Amino acid sequence: MPDCPWWTAADAAELDILARALVKGVPWHLERCQVVTAALEETGYAWCKHLSAAVEEVLEWRDMREAYSRAVWLRAQTEAIR
């Protein structure tokens, strides 16, 4: 989010950690999930509700962190004007 002055390097680093954990966990999950195994055999497409939920959690965290960081940044801007 380079165009967002409220998105800090710390925010980006935390999101990077979550994204890397998600990416690292996907292959582990794919090897063990019976739903994914069955879907892969049937359709060639491997996904399940657990993987979808994990992705949604990371995206929700990002959205909430952006809103929080923006609020903090805007508050600092308001206080600086006073």
PDB file of N, CA, C and O in Angstrom:
ATOM      1  N   MET A   1       0.816  -1.181   0.000  1.00  0.00           N
ATOM      2  CA  MET A   1       0.000   0.000   0.000  1.00  0.00           C
ATOM      3  C   MET A   1       0.870   1.258   0.000  1.00  0.00           C
ATOM      4  O   MET A   1       0.814   2.059   0.934  1.00  0.00           O
ATOM      5  N   PRO A   2       1.654   1.422  -1.028  1.00  0.00           N
ATOM      6  CA  PRO A   2       2.603   2.541  -1.067  1.00  0.00           C
ATOM      7  C   PRO A   2       1.934   3.914  -1.117  1.00  0.00           C
ATOM      8  O   PRO A   2       2.562   4.903  -0.737  1.00  0.00           O
ATOM      9  N   ASP A   3       0.701   4.009  -1.566  1.00  0.00           N
ATOM     10  CA  ASP A   3       0.027   5.303  -1.649  1.00  0.00           C
ATOM     11  C   ASP A   3      -0.669   5.689  -0.352  1.00  0.00           C
ATOM     12  O   ASP A   3      -1.314   6.736  -0.290  1.00  0.00           O
ATOM     13  N   CYS A   4      -0.555   4.883   0.657  1.00  0.00           N
ATOM     14  CA  CYS A   4      -1.221   5.139   1.935  1.00  0.00           C
ATOM     15  C   CYS A   4      -0.182   5.565   2.969  1.00  0.00           C
ATOM     16  O   CYS A   4       0.569   4.724   3.463  1.00  0.00           O
ATOM     17  N   PRO A   5      -0.125   6.846   3.304  1.00  0.00           N
ATOM     18  CA  PRO A   5       0.893   7.288   4.263  1.00  0.00           C
ATOM     19  C   PRO A   5       0.716   6.676   5.650  1.00  0.00           C
ATOM     20  O   PRO A   5       1.660   6.656   6.439  1.00  0.00           O
ATOM     21  N   TRP A   6      -0.474   6.180   5.954  1.00  0.00           N
ATOM     22  CA  TRP A   6      -0.712   5.586   7.273  1.00  0.00           C
ATOM     23  C   TRP A   6      -0.258   4.131   7.345  1.00  0.00           C
ATOM     24  O   TRP A   6      -0.173   3.570   8.438  1.00  0.00           O
ATOM     25  N   TRP A   7       0.034   3.510   6.207  1.00  0.00           N
ATOM     26  CA  TRP A   7       0.487   2.118   6.211  1.00  0.00           C
ATOM     27  C   TRP A   7       1.979   2.118   6.490  1.00  0.00           C
ATOM     28  O   TRP A   7       2.779   2.503   5.637  1.00  0.00           O
ATOM     29  N   THR A   8       2.349   1.688   7.683  1.00  0.00           N
ATOM     30  CA  THR A   8       3.737   1.787   8.123  1.00  0.00           C
ATOM     31  C   THR A   8       4.553   0.562   7.712  1.00  0.00           C
ATOM     32  O   THR A   8       4.011  -0.451   7.272  1.00  0.00           O
ATOM     33  N   ALA A   9       5.838   0.682   7.865  1.00  0.00           N
ATOM     34  CA  ALA A   9       6.726  -0.452   7.604  1.00  0.00           C
ATOM     35  C   ALA A   9       6.405  -1.604   8.555  1.00  0.00           C
ATOM     36  O   ALA A   9       6.512  -2.771   8.179  1.00  0.00           O
ATOM     37  N   ALA A  10       6.013  -1.276   9.778  1.00  0.00           N
ATOM     38  CA  ALA A  10       5.627  -2.315  10.743  1.00  0.00           C
ATOM     39  C   ALA A  10       4.363  -3.035  10.281  1.00  0.00           C
ATOM     40  O   ALA A  10       4.273  -4.258  10.384  1.00  0.00           O
ATOM     41  N   ASP A  11       3.384  -2.281   9.771  1.00  0.00           N
ATOM     42  CA  ASP A  11       2.172  -2.905   9.231  1.00  0.00           C
ATOM     43  C   ASP A  11       2.536  -3.873   8.112  1.00  0.00           C
ATOM     44  O   ASP A  11       2.061  -5.008   8.084  1.00  0.00           O
ATOM     45  N   ALA A  12       3.373  -3.421   7.200  1.00  0.00           N
ATOM     46  CA  ALA A  12       3.781  -4.249   6.065  1.00  0.00           C
ATOM     47  C   ALA A  12       4.525  -5.500   6.531  1.00  0.00           C
ATOM     48  O   ALA A  12       4.328  -6.586   5.985  1.00  0.00           O
ATOM     49  N   ALA A  13       5.375  -5.341   7.537  1.00  0.00           N
ATOM     50  CA  ALA A  13       6.136  -6.489   8.050  1.00  0.00           C
ATOM     51  C   ALA A  13       5.209  -7.516   8.691  1.00  0.00           C
ATOM     52  O   ALA A  13       5.388  -8.720   8.507  1.00  0.00           O
ATOM     53  N   GLU A  14       4.218  -7.042   9.443  1.00  0.00           N
ATOM     54  CA  GLU A  14       3.272  -7.969  10.072  1.00  0.00           C
ATOM     55  C   GLU A  14       2.441  -8.698   9.023  1.00  0.00           C
ATOM     56  O   GLU A  14       2.206  -9.900   9.143  1.00  0.00           O
ATOM     57  N   LEU A  15       1.994  -7.979   7.998  1.00  0.00           N
ATOM     58  CA  LEU A  15       1.239  -8.625   6.928  1.00  0.00           C
ATOM     59  C   LEU A  15       2.114  -9.644   6.202  1.00  0.00           C
ATOM     60  O   LEU A  15       1.637 -10.711   5.816  1.00  0.00           O
ATOM     61  N   ASP A  16       3.374  -9.322   6.019  1.00  0.00           N
ATOM     62  CA  ASP A  16       4.304 -10.253   5.376  1.00  0.00           C
ATOM     63  C   ASP A  16       4.422 -11.543   6.186  1.00  0.00           C
ATOM     64  O   ASP A  16       4.460 -12.633   5.615  1.00  0.00           O
ATOM     65  N   ILE A  17       4.479 -11.426   7.486  1.00  0.00           N
ATOM     66  CA  ILE A  17       4.555 -12.616   8.346  1.00  0.00           C
ATOM     67  C   ILE A  17       3.316 -13.482   8.172  1.00  0.00           C
ATOM     68  O   ILE A  17       3.420 -14.700   8.024  1.00  0.00           O
ATOM     69  N   LEU A  18       2.141 -12.853   8.189  1.00  0.00           N
ATOM     70  CA  LEU A  18       0.894 -13.605   8.031  1.00  0.00           C
ATOM     71  C   LEU A  18       0.812 -14.265   6.654  1.00  0.00           C
ATOM     72  O   LEU A  18       0.404 -15.420   6.534  1.00  0.00           O
ATOM     73  N   ALA A  19       1.199 -13.528   5.629  1.00  0.00           N
ATOM     74  CA  ALA A  19       1.150 -14.081   4.273  1.00  0.00           C
ATOM     75  C   ALA A  19       2.106 -15.256   4.131  1.00  0.00           C
ATOM     76  O   ALA A  19       1.761 -16.272   3.527  1.00  0.00           O
ATOM     77  N   ARG A  20       3.298 -15.121   4.683  1.00  0.00           N
ATOM     78  CA  ARG A  20       4.268 -16.220   4.596  1.00  0.00           C
ATOM     79  C   ARG A  20       3.786 -17.451   5.368  1.00  0.00           C
ATOM     80  O   ARG A  20       3.973 -18.578   4.911  1.00  0.00           O
ATOM     81  N   ALA A  21       3.172 -17.243   6.528  1.00  0.00           N
ATOM     82  CA  ALA A  21       2.638 -18.365   7.300  1.00  0.00           C
ATOM     83  C   ALA A  21       1.525 -19.062   6.526  1.00  0.00           C
ATOM     84  O   ALA A  21       1.441 -20.290   6.510  1.00  0.00           O
ATOM     85  N   LEU A  22       0.678 -18.274   5.890  1.00  0.00           N
ATOM     86  CA  LEU A  22      -0.397 -18.853   5.088  1.00  0.00           C
ATOM     87  C   LEU A  22       0.166 -19.663   3.926  1.00  0.00           C
ATOM     88  O   LEU A  22      -0.243 -20.802   3.702  1.00  0.00           O
ATOM     89  N   VAL A  23       1.090 -19.085   3.199  1.00  0.00           N
ATOM     90  CA  VAL A  23       1.676 -19.771   2.038  1.00  0.00           C
ATOM     91  C   VAL A  23       2.407 -21.038   2.479  1.00  0.00           C
ATOM     92  O   VAL A  23       2.334 -22.065   1.805  1.00  0.00           O
ATOM     93  N   LYS A  24       3.102 -20.967   3.597  1.00  0.00           N
ATOM     94  CA  LYS A  24       3.819 -22.145   4.095  1.00  0.00           C
ATOM     95  C   LYS A  24       2.856 -23.244   4.534  1.00  0.00           C
ATOM     96  O   LYS A  24       3.144 -24.429   4.371  1.00  0.00           O
ATOM     97  N   GLY A  25       1.719 -22.848   5.088  1.00  0.00           N
ATOM     98  CA  GLY A  25       0.756 -23.832   5.586  1.00  0.00           C
ATOM     99  C   GLY A  25      -0.088 -24.493   4.521  1.00  0.00           C
ATOM    100  O   GLY A  25      -0.600 -25.592   4.739  1.00  0.00           O
ATOM    101  N   VAL A  26      -0.248 -23.856   3.377  1.00  0.00           N
ATOM    102  CA  VAL A  26      -1.117 -24.414   2.339  1.00  0.00           C
ATOM    103  C   VAL A  26      -0.641 -25.789   1.865  1.00  0.00           C
ATOM    104  O   VAL A  26      -1.447 -26.719   1.849  1.00  0.00           O
ATOM    105  N   PRO A  27       0.618 -25.967   1.480  1.00  0.00           N
ATOM    106  CA  PRO A  27       1.039 -27.306   1.035  1.00  0.00           C
ATOM    107  C   PRO A  27       0.857 -28.372   2.131  1.00  0.00           C
ATOM    108  O   PRO A  27       0.465 -29.502   1.840  1.00  0.00           O
ATOM    109  N   TRP A  28       1.138 -28.013   3.364  1.00  0.00           N
ATOM    110  CA  TRP A  28       0.958 -28.948   4.471  1.00  0.00           C
ATOM    111  C   TRP A  28      -0.506 -29.374   4.547  1.00  0.00           C
ATOM    112  O   TRP A  28      -0.812 -30.556   4.700  1.00  0.00           O
ATOM    113  N   HIS A  29      -1.407 -28.396   4.437  1.00  0.00           N
ATOM    114  CA  HIS A  29      -2.835 -28.691   4.503  1.00  0.00           C
ATOM    115  C   HIS A  29      -3.277 -29.535   3.299  1.00  0.00           C
ATOM    116  O   HIS A  29      -4.034 -30.494   3.451  1.00  0.00           O
ATOM    117  N   LEU A  30      -2.804 -29.174   2.119  1.00  0.00           N
ATOM    118  CA  LEU A  30      -3.211 -29.893   0.909  1.00  0.00           C
ATOM    119  C   LEU A  30      -2.877 -31.374   0.990  1.00  0.00           C
ATOM    120  O   LEU A  30      -3.625 -32.211   0.486  1.00  0.00           O
ATOM    121  N   GLU A  31      -1.760 -31.699   1.622  1.00  0.00           N
ATOM    122  CA  GLU A  31      -1.344 -33.099   1.737  1.00  0.00           C
ATOM    123  C   GLU A  31      -2.200 -33.891   2.723  1.00  0.00           C
ATOM    124  O   GLU A  31      -2.232 -35.120   2.651  1.00  0.00           O
ATOM    125  N   ARG A  32      -2.889 -33.222   3.635  1.00  0.00           N
ATOM    126  CA  ARG A  32      -3.575 -33.912   4.713  1.00  0.00           C
ATOM    127  C   ARG A  32      -5.103 -33.815   4.678  1.00  0.00           C
ATOM    128  O   ARG A  32      -5.785 -34.553   5.389  1.00  0.00           O
ATOM    129  N   CYS A  33      -5.636 -32.924   3.869  1.00  0.00           N
ATOM    130  CA  CYS A  33      -7.074 -32.673   3.867  1.00  0.00           C
ATOM    131  C   CYS A  33      -7.796 -33.633   2.924  1.00  0.00           C
ATOM    132  O   CYS A  33      -7.505 -33.673   1.729  1.00  0.00           O
ATOM    133  N   GLN A  34      -8.739 -34.406   3.466  1.00  0.00           N
ATOM    134  CA  GLN A  34      -9.484 -35.361   2.651  1.00  0.00           C
ATOM    135  C   GLN A  34     -10.400 -34.664   1.652  1.00  0.00           C
ATOM    136  O   GLN A  34     -10.632 -35.176   0.557  1.00  0.00           O
ATOM    137  N   VAL A  35     -10.918 -33.503   2.025  1.00  0.00           N
ATOM    138  CA  VAL A  35     -11.784 -32.748   1.113  1.00  0.00           C
ATOM    139  C   VAL A  35     -10.984 -32.296  -0.103  1.00  0.00           C
ATOM    140  O   VAL A  35     -11.437 -32.419  -1.241  1.00  0.00           O
ATOM    141  N   VAL A  36      -9.791 -31.772   0.155  1.00  0.00           N
ATOM    142  CA  VAL A  36      -8.934 -31.323  -0.936  1.00  0.00           C
ATOM    143  C   VAL A  36      -8.524 -32.501  -1.816  1.00  0.00           C
ATOM    144  O   VAL A  36      -8.540 -32.398  -3.043  1.00  0.00           O
ATOM    145  N   THR A  37      -8.161 -33.609  -1.198  1.00  0.00           N
ATOM    146  CA  THR A  37      -7.747 -34.791  -1.954  1.00  0.00           C
ATOM    147  C   THR A  37      -8.871 -35.270  -2.870  1.00  0.00           C
ATOM    148  O   THR A  37      -8.638 -35.570  -4.041  1.00  0.00           O
ATOM    149  N   ALA A  38     -10.080 -35.339  -2.338  1.00  0.00           N
ATOM    150  CA  ALA A  38     -11.226 -35.774  -3.146  1.00  0.00           C
ATOM    151  C   ALA A  38     -11.521 -34.782  -4.266  1.00  0.00           C
ATOM    152  O   ALA A  38     -11.786 -35.186  -5.398  1.00  0.00           O
ATOM    153  N   ALA A  39     -11.479 -33.504  -3.961  1.00  0.00           N
ATOM    154  CA  ALA A  39     -11.749 -32.481  -4.979  1.00  0.00           C
ATOM    155  C   ALA A  39     -10.694 -32.514  -6.070  1.00  0.00           C
ATOM    156  O   ALA A  39     -11.005 -32.361  -7.252  1.00  0.00           O
ATOM    157  N   LEU A  40      -9.461 -32.713  -5.674  1.00  0.00           N
ATOM    158  CA  LEU A  40      -8.369 -32.764  -6.650  1.00  0.00           C
ATOM    159  C   LEU A  40      -8.547 -33.940  -7.596  1.00  0.00           C
ATOM    160  O   LEU A  40      -8.343 -33.812  -8.803  1.00  0.00           O
ATOM    161  N   GLU A  41      -8.927 -35.083  -7.047  1.00  0.00           N
ATOM    162  CA  GLU A  41      -9.133 -36.270  -7.880  1.00  0.00           C
ATOM    163  C   GLU A  41     -10.331 -36.099  -8.809  1.00  0.00           C
ATOM    164  O   GLU A  41     -10.317 -36.563  -9.949  1.00  0.00           O
ATOM    165  N   GLU A  42     -11.369 -35.427  -8.308  1.00  0.00           N
ATOM    166  CA  GLU A  42     -12.602 -35.278  -9.084  1.00  0.00           C
ATOM    167  C   GLU A  42     -12.532 -34.155 -10.111  1.00  0.00           C
ATOM    168  O   GLU A  42     -12.985 -34.314 -11.245  1.00  0.00           O
ATOM    169  N   THR A  43     -11.966 -33.027  -9.712  1.00  0.00           N
ATOM    170  CA  THR A  43     -12.032 -31.842 -10.576  1.00  0.00           C
ATOM    171  C   THR A  43     -10.671 -31.306 -11.006  1.00  0.00           C
ATOM    172  O   THR A  43     -10.581 -30.507 -11.938  1.00  0.00           O
ATOM    173  N   GLY A  44      -9.623 -31.742 -10.334  1.00  0.00           N
ATOM    174  CA  GLY A  44      -8.298 -31.186 -10.606  1.00  0.00           C
ATOM    175  C   GLY A  44      -8.064 -29.872  -9.899  1.00  0.00           C
ATOM    176  O   GLY A  44      -7.023 -29.239 -10.074  1.00  0.00           O
ATOM    177  N   TYR A  45      -9.038 -29.459  -9.096  1.00  0.00           N
ATOM    178  CA  TYR A  45      -8.962 -28.200  -8.372  1.00  0.00           C
ATOM    179  C   TYR A  45      -8.937 -28.513  -6.883  1.00  0.00           C
ATOM    180  O   TYR A  45      -9.838 -29.183  -6.379  1.00  0.00           O
ATOM    181  N   ALA A  46      -7.929 -28.043  -6.178  1.00  0.00           N
ATOM    182  CA  ALA A  46      -7.752 -28.392  -4.775  1.00  0.00           C
ATOM    183  C   ALA A  46      -7.989 -27.183  -3.871  1.00  0.00           C
ATOM    184  O   ALA A  46      -7.150 -26.288  -3.777  1.00  0.00           O
ATOM    185  N   TRP A  47      -9.126 -27.173  -3.222  1.00  0.00           N
ATOM    186  CA  TRP A  47      -9.432 -26.107  -2.267  1.00  0.00           C
ATOM    187  C   TRP A  47     -10.487 -26.617  -1.318  1.00  0.00           C
ATOM    188  O   TRP A  47     -11.179 -27.586  -1.629  1.00  0.00           O
ATOM    189  N   CYS A  48     -10.627 -25.985  -0.161  1.00  0.00           N
ATOM    190  CA  CYS A  48     -11.665 -26.374   0.784  1.00  0.00           C
ATOM    191  C   CYS A  48     -12.048 -25.162   1.626  1.00  0.00           C
ATOM    192  O   CYS A  48     -11.432 -24.100   1.527  1.00  0.00           O
ATOM    193  N   LYS A  49     -13.068 -25.337   2.450  1.00  0.00           N
ATOM    194  CA  LYS A  49     -13.557 -24.219   3.263  1.00  0.00           C
ATOM    195  C   LYS A  49     -12.512 -23.769   4.286  1.00  0.00           C
ATOM    196  O   LYS A  49     -12.506 -22.605   4.685  1.00  0.00           O
ATOM    197  N   HIS A  50     -11.640 -24.661   4.707  1.00  0.00           N
ATOM    198  CA  HIS A  50     -10.615 -24.290   5.686  1.00  0.00           C
ATOM    199  C   HIS A  50      -9.565 -23.367   5.066  1.00  0.00           C
ATOM    200  O   HIS A  50      -9.124 -22.406   5.697  1.00  0.00           O
ATOM    201  N   LEU A  51      -9.174 -23.664   3.839  1.00  0.00           N
ATOM    202  CA  LEU A  51      -8.231 -22.785   3.148  1.00  0.00           C
ATOM    203  C   LEU A  51      -8.873 -21.432   2.854  1.00  0.00           C
ATOM    204  O   LEU A  51      -8.237 -20.388   2.997  1.00  0.00           O
ATOM    205  N   SER A  52     -10.129 -21.462   2.446  1.00  0.00           N
ATOM    206  CA  SER A  52     -10.839 -20.206   2.197  1.00  0.00           C
ATOM    207  C   SER A  52     -10.922 -19.374   3.472  1.00  0.00           C
ATOM    208  O   SER A  52     -10.730 -18.158   3.438  1.00  0.00           O
ATOM    209  N   ALA A  53     -11.205 -20.023   4.587  1.00  0.00           N
ATOM    210  CA  ALA A  53     -11.300 -19.310   5.863  1.00  0.00           C
ATOM    211  C   ALA A  53      -9.954 -18.718   6.263  1.00  0.00           C
ATOM    212  O   ALA A  53      -9.898 -17.606   6.788  1.00  0.00           O
ATOM    213  N   ALA A  54      -8.879 -19.445   6.020  1.00  0.00           N
ATOM    214  CA  ALA A  54      -7.548 -18.935   6.364  1.00  0.00           C
ATOM    215  C   ALA A  54      -7.207 -17.698   5.543  1.00  0.00           C
ATOM    216  O   ALA A  54      -6.681 -16.719   6.072  1.00  0.00           O
ATOM    217  N   VAL A  55      -7.509 -17.745   4.253  1.00  0.00           N
ATOM    218  CA  VAL A  55      -7.260 -16.584   3.398  1.00  0.00           C
ATOM    219  C   VAL A  55      -8.118 -15.410   3.856  1.00  0.00           C
ATOM    220  O   VAL A  55      -7.628 -14.284   3.935  1.00  0.00           O
ATOM    221  N   GLU A  56      -9.369 -15.653   4.155  1.00  0.00           N
ATOM    222  CA  GLU A  56     -10.268 -14.595   4.614  1.00  0.00           C
ATOM    223  C   GLU A  56      -9.774 -13.957   5.909  1.00  0.00           C
ATOM    224  O   GLU A  56      -9.901 -12.746   6.090  1.00  0.00           O
ATOM    225  N   GLU A  57      -9.216 -14.755   6.803  1.00  0.00           N
ATOM    226  CA  GLU A  57      -8.686 -14.217   8.056  1.00  0.00           C
ATOM    227  C   GLU A  57      -7.531 -13.252   7.802  1.00  0.00           C
ATOM    228  O   GLU A  57      -7.458 -12.185   8.412  1.00  0.00           O
ATOM    229  N   VAL A  58      -6.637 -13.631   6.905  1.00  0.00           N
ATOM    230  CA  VAL A  58      -5.511 -12.746   6.584  1.00  0.00           C
ATOM    231  C   VAL A  58      -6.016 -11.459   5.945  1.00  0.00           C
ATOM    232  O   VAL A  58      -5.549 -10.373   6.286  1.00  0.00           O
ATOM    233  N   LEU A  59      -6.964 -11.573   5.023  1.00  0.00           N
ATOM    234  CA  LEU A  59      -7.514 -10.375   4.381  1.00  0.00           C
ATOM    235  C   LEU A  59      -8.262  -9.497   5.376  1.00  0.00           C
ATOM    236  O   LEU A  59      -8.172  -8.270   5.316  1.00  0.00           O
ATOM    237  N   GLU A  60      -8.994 -10.116   6.283  1.00  0.00           N
ATOM    238  CA  GLU A  60      -9.709  -9.342   7.306  1.00  0.00           C
ATOM    239  C   GLU A  60      -8.713  -8.633   8.223  1.00  0.00           C
ATOM    240  O   GLU A  60      -8.923  -7.476   8.588  1.00  0.00           O
ATOM    241  N   TRP A  61      -7.635  -9.317   8.595  1.00  0.00           N
ATOM    242  CA  TRP A  61      -6.617  -8.678   9.428  1.00  0.00           C
ATOM    243  C   TRP A  61      -6.053  -7.460   8.709  1.00  0.00           C
ATOM    244  O   TRP A  61      -5.904  -6.393   9.306  1.00  0.00           O
ATOM    245  N   ARG A  62      -5.738  -7.622   7.417  1.00  0.00           N
ATOM    246  CA  ARG A  62      -5.184  -6.510   6.650  1.00  0.00           C
ATOM    247  C   ARG A  62      -6.147  -5.325   6.611  1.00  0.00           C
ATOM    248  O   ARG A  62      -5.738  -4.180   6.799  1.00  0.00           O
ATOM    249  N   ASP A  63      -7.410  -5.602   6.368  1.00  0.00           N
ATOM    250  CA  ASP A  63      -8.406  -4.525   6.314  1.00  0.00           C
ATOM    251  C   ASP A  63      -8.544  -3.826   7.664  1.00  0.00           C
ATOM    252  O   ASP A  63      -8.617  -2.599   7.730  1.00  0.00           O
ATOM    253  N   MET A  64      -8.578  -4.605   8.729  1.00  0.00           N
ATOM    254  CA  MET A  64      -8.700  -4.017  10.068  1.00  0.00           C
ATOM    255  C   MET A  64      -7.443  -3.233  10.442  1.00  0.00           C
ATOM    256  O   MET A  64      -7.537  -2.161  11.041  1.00  0.00           O
ATOM    257  N   ARG A  65      -6.274  -3.756  10.094  1.00  0.00           N
ATOM    258  CA  ARG A  65      -5.032  -3.057  10.402  1.00  0.00           C
ATOM    259  C   ARG A  65      -4.951  -1.756   9.622  1.00  0.00           C
ATOM    260  O   ARG A  65      -4.506  -0.739  10.154  1.00  0.00           O
ATOM    261  N   GLU A  66      -5.374  -1.781   8.377  1.00  0.00           N
ATOM    262  CA  GLU A  66      -5.357  -0.549   7.597  1.00  0.00           C
ATOM    263  C   GLU A  66      -6.287   0.489   8.219  1.00  0.00           C
ATOM    264  O   GLU A  66      -5.932   1.663   8.320  1.00  0.00           O
ATOM    265  N   ALA A  67      -7.473   0.059   8.635  1.00  0.00           N
ATOM    266  CA  ALA A  67      -8.420   0.989   9.260  1.00  0.00           C
ATOM    267  C   ALA A  67      -7.846   1.547  10.561  1.00  0.00           C
ATOM    268  O   ALA A  67      -7.962   2.744  10.822  1.00  0.00           O
ATOM    269  N   TYR A  68      -7.237   0.703  11.367  1.00  0.00           N
ATOM    270  CA  TYR A  68      -6.650   1.152  12.626  1.00  0.00           C
ATOM    271  C   TYR A  68      -5.488   2.115  12.377  1.00  0.00           C
ATOM    272  O   TYR A  68      -5.414   3.177  12.993  1.00  0.00           O
ATOM    273  N   SER A  69      -4.590   1.743  11.479  1.00  0.00           N
ATOM    274  CA  SER A  69      -3.431   2.593  11.195  1.00  0.00           C
ATOM    275  C   SER A  69      -3.863   3.927  10.601  1.00  0.00           C
ATOM    276  O   SER A  69      -3.270   4.967  10.889  1.00  0.00           O
ATOM    277  N   ARG A  70      -4.893   3.890   9.778  1.00  0.00           N
ATOM    278  CA  ARG A  70      -5.412   5.136   9.209  1.00  0.00           C
ATOM    279  C   ARG A  70      -5.996   6.019  10.304  1.00  0.00           C
ATOM    280  O   ARG A  70      -5.780   7.230  10.310  1.00  0.00           O
ATOM    281  N   ALA A  71      -6.732   5.419  11.223  1.00  0.00           N
ATOM    282  CA  ALA A  71      -7.311   6.187  12.332  1.00  0.00           C
ATOM    283  C   ALA A  71      -6.219   6.819  13.189  1.00  0.00           C
ATOM    284  O   ALA A  71      -6.328   7.986  13.564  1.00  0.00           O
ATOM    285  N   VAL A  72      -5.187   6.074  13.497  1.00  0.00           N
ATOM    286  CA  VAL A  72      -4.072   6.605  14.289  1.00  0.00           C
ATOM    287  C   VAL A  72      -3.393   7.751  13.536  1.00  0.00           C
ATOM    288  O   VAL A  72      -3.084   8.787  14.123  1.00  0.00           O
ATOM    289  N   TRP A  73      -3.166   7.562  12.250  1.00  0.00           N
ATOM    290  CA  TRP A  73      -2.522   8.582  11.421  1.00  0.00           C
ATOM    291  C   TRP A  73      -3.378   9.844  11.356  1.00  0.00           C
ATOM    292  O   TRP A  73      -2.867  10.955  11.497  1.00  0.00           O
ATOM    293  N   LEU A  74      -4.680   9.669  11.141  1.00  0.00           N
ATOM    294  CA  LEU A  74      -5.578  10.833  11.079  1.00  0.00           C
ATOM    295  C   LEU A  74      -5.640  11.566  12.408  1.00  0.00           C
ATOM    296  O   LEU A  74      -5.693  12.795  12.439  1.00  0.00           O
ATOM    297  N   ARG A  75      -5.633  10.815  13.514  1.00  0.00           N
ATOM    298  CA  ARG A  75      -5.635  11.448  14.829  1.00  0.00           C
ATOM    299  C   ARG A  75      -4.366  12.271  15.007  1.00  0.00           C
ATOM    300  O   ARG A  75      -4.422  13.391  15.515  1.00  0.00           O
ATOM    301  N   ALA A  76      -3.236  11.735  14.601  1.00  0.00           N
ATOM    302  CA  ALA A  76      -1.970  12.473  14.711  1.00  0.00           C
ATOM    303  C   ALA A  76      -2.011  13.726  13.849  1.00  0.00           C
ATOM    304  O   ALA A  76      -1.508  14.771  14.261  1.00  0.00           O
ATOM    305  N   GLN A  77      -2.603  13.640  12.657  1.00  0.00           N
ATOM    306  CA  GLN A  77      -2.732  14.803  11.791  1.00  0.00           C
ATOM    307  C   GLN A  77      -3.611  15.876  12.444  1.00  0.00           C
ATOM    308  O   GLN A  77      -3.299  17.066  12.391  1.00  0.00           O
ATOM    309  N   THR A  78      -4.690  15.445  13.046  1.00  0.00           N
ATOM    310  CA  THR A  78      -5.603  16.375  13.721  1.00  0.00           C
ATOM    311  C   THR A  78      -4.913  17.057  14.898  1.00  0.00           C
ATOM    312  O   THR A  78      -5.039  18.268  15.084  1.00  0.00           O
ATOM    313  N   GLU A  79      -4.192  16.281  15.681  1.00  0.00           N
ATOM    314  CA  GLU A  79      -3.497  16.835  16.851  1.00  0.00           C
ATOM    315  C   GLU A  79      -2.393  17.790  16.427  1.00  0.00           C
ATOM    316  O   GLU A  79      -2.137  18.775  17.120  1.00  0.00           O
ATOM    317  N   ALA A  80      -1.735  17.526  15.308  1.00  0.00           N
ATOM    318  CA  ALA A  80      -0.656  18.379  14.839  1.00  0.00           C
ATOM    319  C   ALA A  80      -1.177  19.742  14.370  1.00  0.00           C
ATOM    320  O   ALA A  80      -0.466  20.744  14.443  1.00  0.00           O
ATOM    321  N   ILE A  81      -2.408  19.768  13.895  1.00  0.00           N
ATOM    322  CA  ILE A  81      -3.006  21.021  13.418  1.00  0.00           C
ATOM    323  C   ILE A  81      -3.375  21.925  14.586  1.00  0.00           C
ATOM    324  O   ILE A  81      -3.332  23.149  14.456  1.00  0.00           O
ATOM    325  N   ARG A  82      -3.729  21.352  15.703  1.00  0.00           N
ATOM    326  CA  ARG A  82      -4.173  22.141  16.867  1.00  0.00           C
ATOM    327  C   ARG A  82      -3.081  22.904  17.485  1.00  0.00           C
ATOM    328  O   ARG A  82      -3.301  23.611  18.468  1.00  0.00           O
TER     329      ARG A  82
END
